[in-house]
């Protein structure tokens, strides 16, 4: 019988495919936000005994990933007047097919890994691998900087899932470290996005090719 954690990981994997197949930037942001909330809840489900430190990190993770960062991305989208990804480097159907193939490969490949017995039948590892692959496809295949930031967030969610495998041994260290990396990464990316918008009056990263020394 599928556990609640596996169900949530399965939903997160489905949101990966939604992000890959959608041309509407707001849909990608919403998929990332919902995925952040789902993954933020998982430490509470994986812990056998209540730990207020884990609960605090989980709440902060859900708040940052599910609400704060998506709200900032939505504001940037409205300021830049971006609604759709028009001409991606990798089309939406090919992206969706890549995501589906990557997800199936992740599920099949995880079975061959030397995992602990409690992780062997879990979707944590396949979900982590599939999310990392999805993040790479979005980073490489999208033109708009906001969509690429969403790819970074999904990639980080995959790393977060890998970190959950160690939650029983180093819960606070794993989760706080991942959250710190996320905040720093988004801060840097936010500065880059702002500079692109100011310099080119657009968030189309293809315009960076016209830069000269």
Secondary structure, 3 states (H helix, E strand, C coil): CCCHHHHHHHHHHHHHHHHHHCCEHHHHHHHHHHHHHHHHHHHHHHCCCCCHHHHHHHHHHHHHHHHHHHHHHHHHHHHCCCCECCCCCCCHHHHHHHHHHHHHHHHHHHCCCCCCHHHHCCCHHHHHHHHHHHHHHHHHHCCEHHHHHHHHHHHHHHHHHHHHHHCCCCHHHHHHHHHHHHHHHHHHHHHHHHHHHHHHCCCEHHHHHHCCC
